[in-house]
Amino acid sequence: MHDQTPAAPSDPSRPQGPTLFDWEFATDPYPAYAWLREHSPVHRTKLPSGVEAWLVTRYADARQALADQRLSKNPAHHAEPAHAKGKTGIPGERKAELMTHLLNIDPPDHTRLRRLVSKAFTPRRVAEFAPRVQELTDDLIDRIVARARAEGKGEADLIHEFAFPLPIYAICEMLGVPREDQDDFRDWAGMMIRHGGGPRGGVARSVKRMRTYLGELIHRKRDDLGNDLISDLIRASDHGDHLTEAEATAMAFILLFAGFETTVNLIGNGIHSLFMNPDQRERLQASLAAGESALLETGVEELLRYDGPVELATWRFATRPLTLGGQEIAAGDPVLVVLAAADRDPERFDGPDTLDLARSDNQHLGYGHGIHYCLGAPLARLEGQTALGTLLKRLPDLELAVPPTDLRWRGGLIMRGLRTLPVRFTVPNA
């Protein structure tokens, strides 16, 4: 779990590098990232999985790497033996035959598949979905309040009861998963984000079950197309866009996977950041009470920058030798862009370690950059704004129920999120 690799082992005059990827680091990685930005901005390290990779931590280098076509998303370009490749993606996706999705492919296949699903996430389609997101949000808060009344105390775990189910139910509805099956998805998704906290092999089993279910759902929908994303994929395939059944299943899987965990963490990390910065929270609540939306909109972007849901961008592999941040990257080397470090780079952001919900110059990399820019960003923004705005208005005296030092962050390489977020609040009158 530890990285104790000095930035320059051959130069004893250089300071020792920070310890990476232990639990202390997971709680607050930002001091370590600040050290890397200054002393070793493109840093070769051994990851907890045993795979060696380059970490890119400065904003300019990160933006360059995210758009560099010499860095492939296809794990086939990894120089290590095949057995190591399973350590560089979503657990279980290889065995479940789910590799042909947007996070693992390059143009021209990436261009073709992205075009097929991009219409599902247009601002217009997302705006049409906004009332349903509001209904889902209010329903979850209603359940929290009803349980609190029944128990006679205003307490909840905002991850388990709010931040986690909201995006699961939302993306299930967009995909066209029937209501009666959505709780199964919630269980599978819960196993997938535990990152080692559940039973051994549980993630791979959940991925396989989800793959089997999605394949069966696609078959059923061919006979009964609806107004949903899976039906749109089938229509596109039937009209000559050459979407294979394996591609359709993998596409549905990655839209579900990428469409919920990021938003879970956006909501959870966002609430946590507001707890830790009460002046900004008060400012936002005053704005919401006045019926304004501008600060909520810029505020969600700032929360994405300040402590976003995706700590490291997904894997890239050098297809040929290249130079990045002064370092020579060999063909086949994995490269991980550290979005959390780039978005706190003082060369790009004024006062980067300060949360400023009104920040206007905020070209953060929280949704990536280049051709792999997050397809679901409009939906994630909608869910983040709806969830945070509604929660702060309906439970205005919400507060953390444990000392901040008692909170635990989930392990894992790519995502950053809390395991639980215990809160207290005054139960509203019926």
KOLLO-85022 format. One record per residue (C-alpha): residue number from 1; x, y, z. Coordinates in nm, 4 decimals, decimal comma, padded with zeros to 6 digits. Each point is the difference from the previous one (the first is absolute). Last residue first. Layout:
REM residues N
ATOM seq       px       py       pz
ATOM NUM        X        Y        Z
...
***
This chain:
REM residues 430
ATOM seq       px       py       pz
ATOM 430 -04,5055  01,6955  00,9388
ATOM 429  00,2416  00,2279  00,1812
ATOM 428  00,3572 -00,0192 -00,1243
ATOM 427  00,2439 -00,2264  00,1899
ATOM 426  00,2908  00,2128  00,1174
ATOM 425  00,3179 -00,1375 -00,1493
ATOM 424  00,2899 -00,2333  00,0728
ATOM 423  00,2463 -00,1538 -00,2495
ATOM 422  00,2048 -00,3151 -00,0554
ATOM 421  00,1919  00,0048 -00,3321
ATOM 420  00,1130 -00,3533 -00,0880
ATOM 419  00,2649 -00,1639 -00,2178
ATOM 418  00,1115  00,3378 -00,1330
ATOM 417  00,1165  00,0533 -00,3556
ATOM 416  00,2973  00,0378 -00,2315
ATOM 415  00,0009 -00,2121 -00,3156
ATOM 414  00,2894 -00,1271 -00,2115
ATOM 413  00,2287 -00,1960  00,2308
ATOM 412 -00,2085 -00,1741  00,2591
ATOM 411 -00,0559  00,0244  00,3715
ATOM 410 -00,3121  00,1680  00,1272
ATOM 409  00,0391  00,2938  00,2347
ATOM 408 -00,0713 -00,0326  00,3699
ATOM 407 -00,1509  00,2678  00,2224
ATOM 406  00,1019 -00,0059  00,3662
ATOM 405  00,2398  00,2957 -00,0420
ATOM 404 -00,2957  00,2199 -00,0966
ATOM 403 -00,1487 -00,0517  00,3483
ATOM 402 -00,3374 -00,1737 -00,0262
ATOM 401 -00,3574  00,1184 -00,0652
ATOM 400  00,0869  00,2536 -00,2730
ATOM 399 -00,2642  00,2673 -00,0255
ATOM 398 -00,3297  00,0683 -00,1782
ATOM 397 -00,1648  00,3180  00,1276
ATOM 396 -00,1653  00,0812 -00,3344
ATOM 395 -00,1621 -00,3396 -00,0605
ATOM 394 -00,2431  00,0846 -00,2830
ATOM 393  00,1957  00,2875 -00,1547
ATOM 392  00,3467 -00,1509  00,0401
ATOM 391 -00,1180 -00,3391 -00,1319
ATOM 390 -00,1788  00,1516 -00,2993
ATOM 389  00,2994  00,2043 -00,1152
ATOM 388  00,2497 -00,2798  00,0540
ATOM 387 -00,2018 -00,2685 -00,1804
ATOM 386 -00,1291  00,2173 -00,2840
ATOM 385  00,3383  00,1588 -00,0739
ATOM 384  00,1843 -00,3314  00,0111
ATOM 383 -00,2633 -00,1845 -00,2036
ATOM 382 -00,0062  00,2680 -00,2698
ATOM 381  00,3783  00,0232 -00,0119
ATOM 380  00,0275 -00,3797 -00,0262
ATOM 379 -00,2543 -00,0033 -00,2844
ATOM 378  00,1874  00,2703 -00,1952
ATOM 377  00,3355 -00,1780  00,0644
ATOM 376 -00,1236 -00,3357 -00,1314
ATOM 375  00,2311 -00,0158 -00,3024
ATOM 374  00,3048  00,0705  00,2136
ATOM 373  00,2761  00,1417 -00,2194
ATOM 372  00,1660 -00,2974 -00,1741
ATOM 371  00,0576  00,1932 -00,3241
ATOM 370  00,1890  00,2754  00,1811
ATOM 369 -00,0258  00,0918  00,3663
ATOM 368 -00,1054 -00,1671  00,3241
ATOM 367 -00,3187  00,0534  00,1964
ATOM 366  00,1799  00,1354  00,3075
ATOM 365  00,2531  00,1797 -00,2186
ATOM 364 -00,0781  00,3462  00,1342
ATOM 363 -00,0412  00,3023 -00,2262
ATOM 362 -00,1097  00,2133  00,2931
ATOM 361  00,0409  00,3722 -00,0556
ATOM 360 -00,3310  00,0915  00,1655
ATOM 359  00,0543 -00,1031  00,3612
ATOM 358 -00,3259  00,0798  00,1845
ATOM 357  00,0123 -00,3170  00,2105
ATOM 356  00,3483  00,0888  00,1247
ATOM 355  00,1637 -00,2928  00,1808
ATOM 354  00,3621  00,0895  00,0727
ATOM 353  00,2823 -00,2427 -00,0795
ATOM 352  00,0320  00,1396 -00,3533
ATOM 351  00,0483  00,3606  00,1142
ATOM 350  00,0177  00,1256 -00,3579
ATOM 349 -00,0215 -00,2899 -00,2444
ATOM 348  00,2343 -00,0911 -00,2884
ATOM 347  00,3567  00,0261  00,1320
ATOM 346 -00,1420 -00,0658  00,3479
ATOM 345 -00,0855 -00,3576 -00,1109
ATOM 344 -00,2926 -00,1286  00,2090
ATOM 343 -00,1949 -00,1348 -00,2999
ATOM 342  00,3125 -00,1732 -00,1313
ATOM 341  00,0435 -00,1906  00,3266
ATOM 340 -00,3561 -00,1336  00,0157
ATOM 339  00,0084 -00,0792 -00,3728
ATOM 338  00,3013 -00,2275  00,0436
ATOM 337  00,0657 -00,1155 -00,3565
ATOM 336  00,1034 -00,3649  00,0038
ATOM 335  00,2477 -00,1203 -00,2635
ATOM 334  00,0722 -00,3684 -00,0627
ATOM 333  00,3269 -00,0754 -00,1835
ATOM 332 -00,0276 -00,1978 -00,3238
ATOM 331  00,2381  00,2211 -00,1976
ATOM 330  00,2373  00,1731  00,2404
ATOM 329 -00,0711  00,3366  00,1635
ATOM 328  00,2985  00,2364  00,0157
ATOM 327 -00,0626  00,2620  00,2669
ATOM 326  00,0224  00,3762 -00,0539
ATOM 325 -00,3668  00,0555  00,0735
ATOM 324 -00,0917 -00,2566 -00,2633
ATOM 323  00,2432 -00,1332 -00,2601
ATOM 322 -00,1105 -00,2799 -00,2303
ATOM 321  00,0905 -00,3559 -00,0966
ATOM 320 -00,2741 -00,1835 -00,1932
ATOM 319 -00,3499 -00,1311  00,0682
ATOM 318  00,0103  00,1380  00,3546
ATOM 317 -00,2813 -00,1491  00,2078
ATOM 316 -00,2892  00,1835  00,1660
ATOM 315 -00,2030 -00,1069  00,3015
ATOM 314 -00,2962  00,1875  00,1430
ATOM 313  00,0429  00,3512  00,1342
ATOM 312  00,1117  00,0169  00,3607
ATOM 311 -00,1917  00,1506  00,2915
ATOM 310 -00,3467 -00,0192 -00,1530
ATOM 309 -00,2682  00,1236  00,2421
ATOM 308  00,1357  00,3530  00,0416
ATOM 307  00,1435  00,1707  00,3038
ATOM 306  00,0621  00,3638 -00,0976
ATOM 305 -00,0608 -00,0181 -00,3742
ATOM 304 -00,3308 -00,1863  00,0098
ATOM 303 -00,1070  00,2108  00,2992
ATOM 302  00,0801  00,3092 -00,2075
ATOM 301 -00,2165 -00,1200 -00,2877
ATOM 300 -00,2835 -00,0730  00,2460
ATOM 299  00,0389  00,3506  00,1416
ATOM 298 -00,0139  00,1712 -00,3400
ATOM 297 -00,3486 -00,1460 -00,0497
ATOM 296 -00,1135  00,0401  00,3614
ATOM 295  00,1267  00,3597 -00,0004
ATOM 294 -00,2049  00,0811 -00,3108
ATOM 293 -00,3243 -00,1591  00,1209
ATOM 292 -00,1747  00,2750  00,1981
ATOM 291 -00,3271 -00,0413  00,1896
ATOM 290  00,1064  00,2195  00,2905
ATOM 289  00,0114 -00,3049  00,2268
ATOM 288  00,2367 -00,1640 -00,2499
ATOM 287  00,2397  00,2956  00,0170
ATOM 286 -00,0088  00,0018  00,3802
ATOM 285  00,0646 -00,3743 -00,0002
ATOM 284  00,3000  00,0460 -00,2300
ATOM 283  00,1580  00,2706  00,2144
ATOM 282 -00,0584 -00,2027  00,3133
ATOM 281  00,1719 -00,2993 -00,1643
ATOM 280  00,2922  00,2147 -00,1066
ATOM 279  00,0488  00,1285  00,3540
ATOM 278 -00,0405 -00,3519  00,1387
ATOM 277  00,2993 -00,1400 -00,1931
ATOM 276  00,0527 -00,3526  00,1396
ATOM 275 -00,3730 -00,0756 -00,0106
ATOM 274 -00,0115  00,1371 -00,3562
ATOM 273  00,2881 -00,2272 -00,0992
ATOM 272 -00,1810 -00,3006  00,1490
ATOM 271 -00,3165  00,0834 -00,1933
ATOM 270  00,2007  00,0187 -00,3228
ATOM 269  00,1953 -00,3168  00,0716
ATOM 268 -00,3257 -00,1925  00,0434
ATOM 267 -00,1815  00,1566 -00,2977
ATOM 266  00,2923 -00,0205 -00,2421
ATOM 265  00,0908 -00,3417  00,1396
ATOM 264 -00,3363 -00,1562 -00,0753
ATOM 263  00,0049  00,1869 -00,3324
ATOM 262  00,3279 -00,1597 -00,1083
ATOM 261 -00,1220 -00,3398  00,1129
ATOM 260 -00,3256  00,0200 -00,1965
ATOM 259  00,0491  00,0793 -00,3644
ATOM 258  00,3388 -00,1616 -00,0488
ATOM 257 -00,1396 -00,3416  00,0944
ATOM 256 -00,3366  00,0416 -00,1718
ATOM 255  00,1442  00,1515 -00,3151
ATOM 254  00,2762 -00,2610  00,0146
ATOM 253 -00,2478 -00,2878  00,0121
ATOM 252 -00,2302  00,1301 -00,2727
ATOM 251  00,3010  00,0420 -00,2286
ATOM 250  00,1333 -00,3469  00,0808
ATOM 249 -00,3379 -00,1527 -00,0830
ATOM 248 -00,0302  00,1955 -00,3245
ATOM 247  00,3579 -00,0845 -00,0964
ATOM 246 -00,0551 -00,3706  00,0633
ATOM 245 -00,3214  00,0091 -00,2051
ATOM 244  00,1878  00,1655 -00,2843
ATOM 243 -00,0663  00,3609 -00,0939
ATOM 242  00,0307  00,0220 -00,3769
ATOM 241 -00,1492  00,3466 -00,0515
ATOM 240 -00,2303 -00,1438 -00,2656
ATOM 239 -00,3453  00,0925  00,1171
ATOM 238 -00,0468 -00,3028  00,2264
ATOM 237  00,2979  00,1017  00,2097
ATOM 236 -00,1340  00,3515  00,0434
ATOM 235 -00,3410 -00,1375  00,0983
ATOM 234  00,1615 -00,2370  00,2522
ATOM 233  00,2039  00,2825  00,1532
ATOM 232 -00,3124  00,2173  00,0213
ATOM 231 -00,1875 -00,2822  00,1754
ATOM 230  00,2849 -00,0220  00,2512
ATOM 229 -00,0216  00,3769  00,0561
ATOM 228 -00,3722  00,0241  00,0656
ATOM 227 -00,3232  00,0866 -00,1765
ATOM 226 -00,1132 -00,3580 -00,0532
ATOM 225  00,0626 -00,2930 -00,2330
ATOM 224 -00,2012 -00,3152  00,0656
ATOM 223  00,1275 -00,2983 -00,1995
ATOM 222  00,3653  00,1100 -00,0052
ATOM 221 -00,0526  00,1000  00,3621
ATOM 220 -00,0013 -00,3597  00,1187
ATOM 219  00,3361 -00,0820 -00,1609
ATOM 218  00,1557  00,3174  00,1415
ATOM 217 -00,1321 -00,0934  00,3449
ATOM 216  00,1555 -00,3472 -00,0233
ATOM 215  00,3425  00,1451 -00,0819
ATOM 214 -00,0410  00,2565  00,2778
ATOM 213 -00,0824 -00,2732  00,2550
ATOM 212  00,2989 -00,2148 -00,0939
ATOM 211  00,2361  00,2997  00,0157
ATOM 210 -00,1388  00,1080  00,3361
ATOM 209  00,0452 -00,3494  00,1386
ATOM 208  00,3584 -00,0109 -00,1299
ATOM 207  00,0825  00,3410  00,1492
ATOM 206 -00,1496 -00,1077  00,3328
ATOM 205  00,2064 -00,3185  00,0003
ATOM 204  00,3177  00,1944 -00,0810
ATOM 203 -00,0676  00,2438  00,2838
ATOM 202 -00,0765 -00,2758  00,2505
ATOM 201  00,3223 -00,1907 -00,0649
ATOM 200  00,0920  00,0117  00,3678
ATOM 199 -00,2952  00,1262  00,2016
ATOM 198 -00,0386  00,3752  00,0408
ATOM 197  00,2369  00,2840  00,0911
ATOM 196  00,2318 -00,0771 -00,2902
ATOM 195 -00,1066  00,2926 -00,2134
ATOM 194 -00,3457  00,0442  00,1526
ATOM 193 -00,1171  00,1697 -00,3177
ATOM 192 -00,0919 -00,3167 -00,1892
ATOM 191 -00,1933 -00,1570  00,2878
ATOM 190 -00,2296  00,2996  00,0237
ATOM 189 -00,0510 -00,0089 -00,3757
ATOM 188 -00,1186 -00,3583  00,0173
ATOM 187 -00,2428  00,0785  00,2826
ATOM 186 -00,1347  00,3148 -00,1711
ATOM 185 -00,0358 -00,1907 -00,3243
ATOM 184 -00,2115 -00,2583  00,1782
ATOM 183 -00,2031  00,2889  00,1437
ATOM 182 -00,0614  00,1214 -00,3550
ATOM 181 -00,1590 -00,3230 -00,1238
ATOM 180 -00,3636  00,0731  00,0915
ATOM 179  00,0326  00,3522 -00,1374
ATOM 178  00,0874 -00,1276 -00,3480
ATOM 177  00,3489  00,0941 -00,1307
ATOM 176 -00,0513  00,2472 -00,2857
ATOM 175  00,3497  00,1485 -00,0186
ATOM 174 -00,1225  00,3418  00,1114
ATOM 173 -00,2007 -00,1592  00,2803
ATOM 172  00,2979 -00,2028  00,1201
ATOM 171  00,2159  00,3148 -00,0181
ATOM 170 -00,2353  00,1847  00,2365
ATOM 169 -00,0566 -00,2900  00,2407
ATOM 168  00,3739 -00,0503  00,0441
ATOM 167  00,0667  00,3747  00,0109
ATOM 166 -00,2342  00,0483  00,2975
ATOM 165  00,0724 -00,3273  00,1847
ATOM 164  00,3607  00,0839  00,0983
ATOM 163 -00,0164  00,3651  00,1088
ATOM 162 -00,3189 -00,0461  00,2032
ATOM 161 -00,0449 -00,2871  00,2459
ATOM 160  00,3386 -00,1736 -00,0149
ATOM 159  00,2141  00,3113 -00,0473
ATOM 158 -00,2107  00,2344  00,2118
ATOM 157  00,0080 -00,2271  00,3030
ATOM 156 -00,2905  00,1298  00,2058
ATOM 155 -00,1012  00,1477  00,3336
ATOM 154 -00,2927  00,2123  00,1108
ATOM 153 -00,1342 -00,1900  00,2977
ATOM 152 -00,3424 -00,1323  00,0992
ATOM 151  00,0357 -00,3322 -00,1784
ATOM 150 -00,3222  00,0390 -00,1997
ATOM 149  00,0705  00,3677 -00,0632
ATOM 148  00,3529 -00,0783 -00,1217
ATOM 147 -00,1341 -00,2733 -00,2285
ATOM 146 -00,2472  00,2434 -00,1532
ATOM 145  00,2686  00,2691 -00,0403
ATOM 144  00,2414 -00,2344 -00,1790
ATOM 143 -00,2798 -00,1347 -00,2205
ATOM 142 -00,1134  00,3516 -00,0934
ATOM 141  00,3621  00,0871 -00,0818
ATOM 140  00,0122 -00,2949 -00,2408
ATOM 139 -00,3321  00,0989 -00,1578
ATOM 138  00,1069  00,3623 -00,0370
ATOM 137  00,3119 -00,1024 -00,1925
ATOM 136 -00,1852 -00,2478 -00,2229
ATOM 135 -00,2636  00,2644 -00,0808
ATOM 134  00,2693  00,2618 -00,0768
ATOM 133  00,1784 -00,2463 -00,2290
ATOM 132 -00,3333 -00,0620 -00,1736
ATOM 131 -00,0543  00,3732 -00,0512
ATOM 130  00,3510  00,0323 -00,1497
ATOM 129 -00,0388 -00,2735 -00,2658
ATOM 128 -00,1151  00,2463 -00,2670
ATOM 127  00,3051  00,2136  00,0842
ATOM 126  00,2212 -00,3053 -00,0565
ATOM 125 -00,1534 -00,0519 -00,3440
ATOM 124  00,0516  00,3655 -00,0908
ATOM 123  00,3546  00,0210  00,1376
ATOM 122  00,0918 -00,3010 -00,2142
ATOM 121  00,0755 -00,3171  00,1931
ATOM 120 -00,1897 -00,2588 -00,2018
ATOM 119  00,1195  00,1564 -00,3243
ATOM 118  00,3578 -00,0933  00,0880
ATOM 117 -00,0825 -00,3702  00,0017
ATOM 116  00,0529 -00,0951 -00,3634
ATOM 115  00,2657  00,2639 -00,0648
ATOM 114  00,2076 -00,1437  00,2842
ATOM 113 -00,0069 -00,3432 -00,1621
ATOM 112  00,1221  00,1210 -00,3407
ATOM 111  00,2686  00,2344  00,1358
ATOM 110  00,1293 -00,2659  00,2396
ATOM 109  00,0188 -00,2539 -00,2830
ATOM 108  00,2050  00,2436 -00,2150
ATOM 107  00,1474  00,0962  00,2385
ATOM 106  00,1163 -00,1569  00,3270
ATOM 105 -00,1500 -00,2565  00,2369
ATOM 104 -00,0018 -00,0905  00,3678
ATOM 103 -00,2012  00,2743  00,1722
ATOM 102 -00,2633  00,0086 -00,2759
ATOM 101 -00,0918 -00,3689  00,0275
ATOM 100  00,1277 -00,3156 -00,1684
ATOM  99  00,1415 -00,1700  00,3116
ATOM  98 -00,3202 -00,1509  00,1360
ATOM  97  00,0769 -00,3669 -00,0565
ATOM  96 -00,0935 -00,0963  00,3595
ATOM  95  00,3507 -00,1338  00,0564
ATOM  94  00,1477  00,3315 -00,1169
ATOM  93 -00,2429  00,2207  00,1925
ATOM  92  00,0617 -00,1794  00,3304
ATOM  91  00,1647  00,2861  00,1821
ATOM  90 -00,0227  00,3238 -00,2019
ATOM  89  00,3347  00,0705 -00,1617
ATOM  88  00,3751 -00,0326  00,0512
ATOM  87  00,0422 -00,3086  00,2146
ATOM  86 -00,1398 -00,2369 -00,2629
ATOM  85  00,2888  00,1007 -00,2216
ATOM  84  00,2532 -00,1556  00,2335
ATOM  83 -00,0733 -00,3540 -00,1153
ATOM  82  00,0605  00,1064 -00,3604
ATOM  81  00,3648  00,0766  00,0582
ATOM  80  00,1039  00,3678  00,0390
ATOM  79  00,0416  00,2364 -00,2948
ATOM  78 -00,3574  00,1312  00,0096
ATOM  77 -00,1131  00,0809 -00,3552
ATOM  76 -00,2748 -00,2630  00,0123
ATOM  75 -00,1478  00,2037  00,2870
ATOM  74 -00,1581  00,2332 -00,2619
ATOM  73 -00,0328  00,3561  00,1300
ATOM  72  00,2959  00,1135 -00,2068
ATOM  71  00,2456  00,2768  00,0816
ATOM  70  00,1568  00,1040 -00,3304
ATOM  69 -00,3274  00,1807 -00,0741
ATOM  68  00,0831  00,2608  00,2639
ATOM  67 -00,3201  00,1717  00,1207
ATOM  66  00,0068 -00,1120  00,3645
ATOM  65  00,3792  00,0230  00,0032
ATOM  64  00,0060  00,3680 -00,0979
ATOM  63 -00,2600  00,0949  00,2593
ATOM  62  00,1938 -00,1893  00,2648
ATOM  61  00,3317  00,1588 -00,0969
ATOM  60 -00,1500  00,3495  00,0245
ATOM  59 -00,1793 -00,0801  00,3277
ATOM  58  00,2948 -00,1588  00,1788
ATOM  57 -00,0387 -00,3466  00,1579
ATOM  56  00,0773 -00,2740 -00,2537
ATOM  55  00,0555 -00,3376  00,1714
ATOM  54  00,2024 -00,2532 -00,2030
ATOM  53 -00,0692 -00,3691  00,0506
ATOM  52  00,1410 -00,3195  00,1508
ATOM  51 -00,2513 -00,2794  00,0646
ATOM  50  00,0328 -00,1704  00,3387
ATOM  49 -00,3701  00,0373  00,0786
ATOM  48  00,0804  00,2581  00,2719
ATOM  47  00,1650  00,2140 -00,2695
ATOM  46  00,3741  00,0129 -00,0619
ATOM  45  00,1127  00,3513 -00,0879
ATOM  44  00,1313  00,2145 -00,2823
ATOM  43 -00,0632  00,3703  00,0570
ATOM  42 -00,0768  00,2689 -00,2559
ATOM  41 -00,0161  00,3096  00,2231
ATOM  40  00,2915 -00,1136  00,2179
ATOM  39  00,1063  00,2811  00,2354
ATOM  38 -00,2665  00,2721 -00,0102
ATOM  37 -00,3044 -00,1865 -00,1338
ATOM  36  00,1033 -00,3075  00,2013
ATOM  35  00,0124  00,1948  00,3258
ATOM  34 -00,3412  00,1573 -00,0668
ATOM  33 -00,1366 -00,3487 -00,0746
ATOM  32  00,1233 -00,1224  00,3356
ATOM  31 -00,1648  00,2953  00,1756
ATOM  30 -00,3249 -00,0671 -00,1940
ATOM  29 -00,0446 -00,3676  00,0787
ATOM  28 -00,2126  00,0559  00,3111
ATOM  27 -00,1834 -00,3051  00,1354
ATOM  26  00,1368 -00,2301 -00,2710
ATOM  25  00,3576  00,1005  00,0931
ATOM  24 -00,0573 -00,1030  00,3601
ATOM  23 -00,1462 -00,3271 -00,1231
ATOM  22  00,3029 -00,0882 -00,2135
ATOM  21  00,0135  00,0828 -00,3708
ATOM  20  00,3104  00,2183 -00,0081
ATOM  19  00,2811  00,0637  00,2455
ATOM  18  00,1690  00,3280 -00,0851
ATOM  17  00,3284  00,0288 -00,1908
ATOM  16  00,3325  00,0383  00,1758
ATOM  15  00,1720  00,3312 -00,0662
ATOM  14  00,2680  00,0248 -00,2718
ATOM  13  00,3608  00,0148  00,1174
ATOM  12  00,0244 -00,3791 -00,0169
ATOM  11 -00,0255  00,0117 -00,3827
ATOM  10 -00,0241 -00,3471 -00,1536
ATOM   9 -00,3345 -00,0730  00,1618
ATOM   8 -00,1634  00,3038 -00,1642
ATOM   7 -00,3619  00,0480  00,1098
ATOM   6  00,0518 -00,2415  00,2848
ATOM   5 -00,2124 -00,3164 -00,0096
ATOM   4 -00,1783 -00,0653  00,3276
ATOM   3 -00,3273 -00,1012 -00,1553
ATOM   2 -00,2059 -00,1895  00,2523
ATOM   1 -00,2956 -00,2355 -00,0351
***
